[in-house]
Amino acid sequence: GVIDNGLMRICEMVMLVPGFYLLLALRAAFPPELSSVKVYMLIVFILSFIGWAGLARVIRGMAKSLRESEFVLAAKVIGQNHT
């Protein structure tokens, strides 16, 4: 529906950012007095926040393919509801 469509557009916008350029921009944005460990942890956190978009698209595709499976159709035929 509308929520699914909106979330996928957000995923696509997040996936538009190239990883290498993002790393360069992040390192330049952090103050130079931060230790290497803190910079590393911040970059890992930000990259993991961005990495969810690809996984979300894969899971959405799997859920949509399962929705069209024969066992789902059989459950609908015998009267099961969608919950």
C-alpha positions as CSV (number, residue, x, y, z in Angstrom):
1,G,0.0,0.0,0.0
2,V,1.0,3.6,0.6
3,I,3.2,2.8,3.6
4,D,5.1,0.1,1.6
5,N,5.6,2.4,-1.3
6,G,6.8,5.2,0.9
7,L,9.3,3.0,2.7
8,M,10.7,1.7,-0.5
9,R,11.2,5.2,-1.8
10,I,13.1,6.0,1.4
11,C,15.2,2.9,0.9
12,E,16.1,3.9,-2.6
13,M,17.1,7.4,-1.5
14,V,19.4,5.9,1.2
15,M,20.9,3.5,-1.4
16,L,21.8,6.4,-3.7
17,V,24.7,7.4,-1.4
18,P,27.9,5.8,-2.6
19,G,29.8,4.2,0.2
20,F,33.3,5.4,-0.6
21,Y,32.4,9.0,-0.9
22,L,30.3,8.7,2.2
23,L,33.3,7.4,4.1
24,L,35.5,10.3,2.9
25,A,32.8,12.9,3.8
26,L,32.3,11.3,7.3
27,R,36.0,11.4,8.1
28,A,36.2,15.0,7.0
29,A,33.2,15.9,9.0
30,F,34.5,14.5,12.3
31,P,36.7,16.8,14.4
32,P,40.4,15.9,14.2
33,E,40.8,15.5,18.0
34,L,38.6,12.4,18.1
35,S,40.5,9.2,18.6
36,S,40.7,6.6,15.9
37,V,38.5,4.2,17.9
38,K,35.7,6.8,18.2
39,V,35.9,7.6,14.5
40,Y,35.8,4.0,13.6
41,M,32.8,3.3,15.8
42,L,30.9,6.3,14.4
43,I,31.6,5.3,10.9
44,V,30.5,1.7,11.6
45,F,27.3,3.0,13.2
46,I,26.5,5.2,10.2
47,L,27.3,2.6,7.6
48,S,25.1,0.0,9.4
49,F,22.3,2.6,9.5
50,I,22.6,3.0,5.7
51,G,23.0,-0.8,5.1
52,W,19.5,-1.7,6.1
53,A,18.0,-0.4,2.8
54,G,19.4,-3.3,0.7
55,L,18.3,-5.9,3.2
56,A,14.8,-4.3,3.4
57,R,14.4,-4.6,-0.4
58,V,15.4,-8.3,-0.3
59,I,13.0,-9.1,2.5
60,R,10.2,-7.2,0.8
61,G,10.7,-9.2,-2.4
62,M,10.7,-12.5,-0.5
63,A,7.5,-11.6,1.3
64,K,5.8,-10.6,-1.9
65,S,6.8,-13.9,-3.6
66,L,5.6,-15.9,-0.6
67,R,2.2,-14.1,-0.8
68,E,1.7,-15.6,-4.3
69,S,2.6,-19.2,-3.2
70,E,0.3,-22.1,-3.6
71,F,0.0,-22.8,0.1
72,V,-1.3,-19.2,0.6
73,L,-3.9,-19.7,-2.1
74,A,-4.9,-23.0,-0.6
75,A,-5.3,-21.3,2.8
76,K,-7.5,-18.6,1.3
77,V,-9.7,-21.3,-0.5
78,I,-10.4,-23.1,2.8
79,G,-11.4,-19.8,4.4
80,Q,-8.4,-18.6,6.4
81,N,-8.2,-14.9,6.9
82,H,-5.1,-12.8,6.1
83,T,-3.9,-12.5,9.8
